[in-house]
């Protein structure tokens, strides 16, 4: 009897150790609120929408200790719309992230699957939209992907360990088209430094045939090609052979105040690869974007922020040989966030945008706040009152 009890106790102890060495966590965010859009294609729009401050999601995150400082890790993360219950990211089951890999505390992590690029990882967190402004405060139609509008499939990713605040990494996404090695090929590099009051980040992203089936603008799926009418900021430049982003940013905290700045150079290279393009074949369309942002933490539960963003497009040659002036976008964002608890907060965001010049449709630029129906003229304002719960 005593032997049986001892064996049972030993088995129980072993099971406890095994459980401690392997873990799976269910997590998620539910973000819902009321919106006002003063000009959605010429009409005022009042509606509920999901996932503005952060995308609504649920996911599973796991790790298994393999010994010697090595772990197996995985993430399966779904995006969804609270109002309808439908899947996000074009209806993909795990459209936000889906990967598995190995992690070493000494060297870093290698993962395989559907993942975020280095611009998103290292520069995105320094943008106001990733902090307190939500996707409506992202740069016009998130043209530089700082706000993570696009994910990449078939991706190998390396993320270094943290070396006194310094991290670096890169991604490579296989194109997946038989007989065409470069089609849909995506790669990125980046680095970040976060130590004390100073945070810095740089990133580079290069995506071939971005608007093809399976390309980055279709989130790796078979969605309809990006349309200039639905995205006048750069939809008409989607005929480019290459989409390239160079980004950098920094922030410094003085007590309760944080000042930040980001810069991106976005290039749609070798336009005219499709017969419907209105631009001269081989032309490049380039945007330079600068954002200055400010955040103040009044109390541990209350913060407020303000940001100004300026986007400047270069002149582009049209197929008929004439020169078209580039579009300019001036955007102002303001927001406040109050935490009712560690998991639940309420927030208010307002964004105003003004446009000038000519956009990718070839006509006069219209205001086009990220992820909203573009304005019918050069001005647009949107406001959001929302609640977010994390679990």
Helices and strands as residue ranges (DSSP letters): H 2-21, E 22-40, E 43-50, E 57-67, E 70-79, G 89-91, E 97-104, E 108-115, H 118-122, G 124-126, G 128-130, G 135-137, G 140-142, E 152-160, E 166-173, E 186-195, E 198-208, G 216-218, G 235-237, E 242-254, E 257-269, E 285-299, E 302-313, E 316-317, E 323-324, E 328-339, E 344-356, E 379-390
